[in-house]
Amino acid sequence: MKKAGILGGGQLGRMLLQAAANYPVETFIMEKEDTVPAANLCKNFIKGDITKFEDVYAFGKNLDIVTIEIENVNIDALEKLADEGVTIIPHPSALRIIQNKISQKQFYQEHQIPTSPFVITQSSSELKNHSEFLPAVHKLGTGGYDGKGVQIINNEHDFSKAFNEPAVLEKKISIKQEISIIIAVAQNGQTAVYPPVDMVFDNDLNLLNYQICPAQINEIIFYKAEAIAISAVKHLKSAGLFAVELFTDAEDNVWINEIAPRVHNSGHHSIEGNYCSQFDMMWRILLDYPLGNTDLIMPSALVNIVGADNYEGEAIYDGLEEVLTMNNAFVHIYGKSLTKPGRKMGHITLLSKDMQELLYKANQVKHKLTVKSKS
């Protein structure tokens, strides 16, 4: 039986472990604290810092396979492990490109993949040299996640929000629609593509609010988006599961935004909505099995459950019983004992053949279910 390690123990690691139960594999998790969502599902839990060379190398040296659930890992250690024969998915070279938003944008530019115009800044003081480039979005080169590390710079009055470290200043484009396409790449290079999803964001939290699959896009945009996503992933030259985030503008141009080299929030609906979930697919890739069927079983909506404003402490899921009475509503709680405003605590997947019913139910869930705290 192969030994597979996951760097990171959040909800993605937890759902990967749940899918691993169906395969002949012994799983290992490394994370700083044993209170993370994946900890109680893994008997081989190792405390360690996924950003430190020594910890990552020690974790992986006796394993057959190592993967990630978050990009912020020590790549030097993964490269050494790969040189010593450990299978690293995604490949460290792909992680190096994606881990830094600066190198990621340069990668798109190098391979002529449509992306919004950008300039690179080393400090906040440089923004005064790019006033004509505004409005724009300032993104930290490294360290940003779930909407953190992103600031909207509409005019010179917003310069105080800028990051005083290496970052990308992206031209702000009038976005009509945001979509995500997940692509699986087997170790032999074979690919499988999941149907695209519509992503609707919470503008205050800059987090995914809910999504609909399949995305409501015309055939031209569908083929443009799929071609861009496949091209970007193939140029990474790595096995793995890749979530390609794109957006369209008023002229139906399609632009790539970012790639996540792992299982992703925009693929959670696939657990119930597709024949092969993204988590099942990841294990097929890691264990070098044939890729699964990405077809839809039924259209779906996904609603993120996030901590409500003004509540912090032990989590209470107010309205959960009411949501559980809904037909074809599937609840996933991530096992985080403490809530705080905006924290991802779980998700609800809804299935229906009727698109209007999906939208109605998604809005019902948003109003019925609230994550509060005891104090």
N, C-alpha and C positions, 0 to 999 in steps of 0.2 A: 504494500500500500504506500502510495506517495505521500510525502509530507509537504504541506503547503502553508506558507506563512502570509499573513495579511498585516501590513504596516498601517496601524490606525484602528481604533476600536469604537468608532461612532456608529450611527444607525446604518450606514452602508456596510460596515463590517458585520454588524448584527444580521442584516438581511442576506449577506453572502454566506454566513454560517448556517442560516436556516436552509438555504438552497444546497449547501454542501452535504447536508444529512442524507441526500439522495445518491451520493457518489462514494466510491471506495477511496477516500482520502482522509488523512489525519490532519486536522487544522490547528494552526498556531496563530496567536494574536499578540502584537506588541503595542502597548500604549503606556503613558505615564501613570495613569491612575486606574485602579481596579473597580472604579465606580462607573466606568463608561458603559454604554448600552450593550456592547458585544461581550463584556467580561463574563457574565453569568451563563453564557451559552458555550463557552470555550474552556475545556479542562486544561489546555496548554496555554495559559495566559502568562505572558512575560512582561514585567514592568520594565519600561525603557523609553528613551527619547528617540523618536523616529527621525529627528533632525541631526542626531549625533552619529558620527562615523563609527565609533567603537560599539555603540549599542546596536546599530543596524547590522553591522558586520557579524557581531556575535550571534545575533538573532538568526541570520540567514545561512551561516556557514554549514550547518548540519541539515538544512532543508533541501528539498528537490526543486521547489518552486517558491518564488516570492512575488507578491503583487501588492497593490496599494489601495487605500480607500480615500486618500487625500494626496494632493500633489506635493505638499510641503515635507518632503523626505530627503534624507542624505543621499544624493546621487553618486558621490564618490564611492561610498560603501557598496552601492548596488553594482557599480561598474566592476569593482574588485570581485564581488561575488559572481558576476557574469563571466569574468575572465577565468574563474576557478570552476566553472561548469554548472553553476546554479542557474536555472531558467528564471529570467526576470521578465515579467510581463506587466505593463508595457516596457519596452526596451529603454535602458537609461538614456540613450541618445534622444529618444522621443520626449522623455520627461524633461531633459535639459531645455529643449525648445519650448515646451508648454509651461514649464514652471515659472518662467519669466515672461511677463506680458510684452516686454520690449523685444526679446528674441522671437516671440510668437508672431508679433506684427511684422517683423523683418522676414520671417519665414514665409508668410503669406505674400509679401511683396516680391520676394525672390522667385517664388513659383507662380507668380501672376494669378493668384487667387484673389477675387474681388473682396476688398476690405476698405473700410472708411479711411480717408487720408489722415495722416498722423505726423507728429513731430515728437522727438525724444527730448525730455528735459531732465537735467541732473539736480536741479533745485527749484524751489518755488519762485525765486527771484527772476528766473528765466522767462516766466510767463509774460512779463511786460514786453518781451521781444516778439511776442506772438499774438498781439491784440487783434490783428486782422484775421486770425484763425478762429476767433470766437464766433458763436458759441461752440463749446467743446466739452469733452469729458476727460477728466484727469484720472488715470488709473495707475496705482502703484505697480512698479515692475514686479515685485515679489511680496508675498505675505497677505494679499487680499483674498477674501472668500466671502460667499453669501452676501454680496452687496457691500462688504467692508472693503476699504481701499479704493473706493470710487467716489469722485466728486464732480458735480456739474458746475462748469465754469461758464456762465452766460455772458458775463461782462467783467470789466476791470474791478468792479466792486466785490467780485467773488474771489479775487486773488488770495485772500486770507485763508480760503479753504484748500488751497493747493498743497501738494505734498512736497516737503523739502528733502526729497531723496529721489533717486532715479525713477522715472515714471514715463508713461505714454500720454500725450495730449492728442486725443482723437477728435476729429471734426464731428460735431454733432449733426446727425442726419435725421430728417423727419421720418420717424419710423411708423409704418402703417401696420406692420404685423411682425411678431417675433415667433420664430419656429425653431424646433430642435429635431435633429435626425440622429438616431443612434446607429452606429455601424460596428458590426463585429468583424474582426479580422483573425482568422485562424493562424496557427503556427506555420501552415503551408501556404499562407497568402490568400486563401479563399475568403470571400467576403459575404456577409448577409446584412441586409439593410432593413431597419424597422420603419414602419410608416411614420411620416412626420407628425409632430404634435404642435398645436397652437399653445403658446405660453402667454398668460395674462399676469402681469406683475403688479404687486402692491407698490405704488410709487413712493410711499412714505418709508417703508422698510427696505425697498429695493430687493424684495424677495418674490419668488414665484407665488402667486395668489392661487390660481387654479389653471389647469390645462385641459385641452380637449384633443382627443385622438379618434379619427384622423384629422389633421389640420384642414381647415376649410380654405383651400387655395385652389387656384385654377391650374390647368394642366401645364401651362407654360412655366409658371413659378415652380410647380412641383419638379419638373425636369431640370430647371436651372439649379434649384436648391440641392437636389440629389447629386447632380454632376459636380457641384462645388464641394459638397461634403465628401464625396468619394475621392475626388482629386486631392483634397487636403489630407485626408487620412492615408492615402496610398503614398504620398510624399514623405510621411513620417517613417515609413519602412519598419513598421513594428506590428507584432501581434497585439491583440487587446480589444477592449471595448471602448469606443470613443463616442462621446456625445458632442455633436457639432451644433453650436448655437448660431443661428442666422437671423437676419431681419430683412424685410422688404420695405421699399419706399413707395411714394405715391406714383412713381413711373414704373412700378413693378420690377425695379432692379433688385437683385438679391446680393446681400453682403454677408460675409462671414464675420461673426463677432469673436467667439472664442471656442476652443476645443477643451473638453474635460476628458482626460485619458483614463476613464474609469466608469464604473456604474454611476448613475446620475439621477438626480431628482426627477428629471424629465422622462425617465424611463420606469418609474415606480408603478405606473398603471399596468405595465406589461405582466405583472404577477398574475393578475386575473384577466387582463384584456387581450393577451397574445398567447399563442400556443406555447412559445418558449419565452420565459421571462428573461429580462436582462441579467438577472442573477444566475439563473440556470445556464444561460449562454456563456457567462464568464467562466463557469466551471468547465464547460465543454472546451473553451479555449485553453484554460490553464492545464487541463489534463490531456489535451491533444486529442479530443474526441470530435466527431463530426458536428458541424454547426447545426443549430436547431431551426425550427420553422418560425419565422418572424411575423407571419400573417396574423391579422386581427381575428379574435374569436367574436368580438362584438365592440362597437364604438364605446369609448370610455371617457370619463372625466376624472381628474384627480384634484383633490383639495388638500392643501397643506394645513396641518393643525399647528398653529404657532401660539406661543405664550401671549396672553392678553396684556394690554397696557395696564400699568399700575399694579401688577401682581408679580410678586417674587417670593419663592419659597416652595414648600412641598406641593406638588401638582394635584389639582382636582379637575376632572374632566366633566364640566357642567354641560349637560345635554347629551351625553354619550348614549344613554339608554334610548333616547328618542331617535337618534341617528340609526341605532341598531334595529329599529322597527322598519326602516326604509327597505324596500325591495332592491336587491342587487347592490347593496352598499357594503363595502368590505373595509373593516377597520384595521389599521396598523398603528399600534402605539410603540414608541421606540424605547421604552424602558428608562427614560430619564426621570429621576425622582424629583428633581427641582426644576421649576419653571422660572422664566424671566421674560420680559417683553420682547417679542420677536423671535424667541428661541424655537427652533423646529422640534416639535414634540411627537409628531406622527403624521399620518396622512389617511385620507379616505379615498377609496376608488369606487366609482359608480359606473355601472354598465347599463346601456340601453341602446336599442336600435334607433330610437328617435332622438335627434340632436337637440330639439327644443326641450325634451324631457331632461336630458343631461344638464343643460344650462340651468333649468329650473331647480333640479336637485342639488347642483353645485351651490347655488345661491342659498338654498334651504340649509345645507350643511354649514355654510359660513355664518348664518344667523343663529342656528340652533346650538352649535358646539363651541364652547369657550373654555380655554385652559386658564383656570384661576389658581389661587393658592390658599392655603389654610389661614395664613396670616395677612 
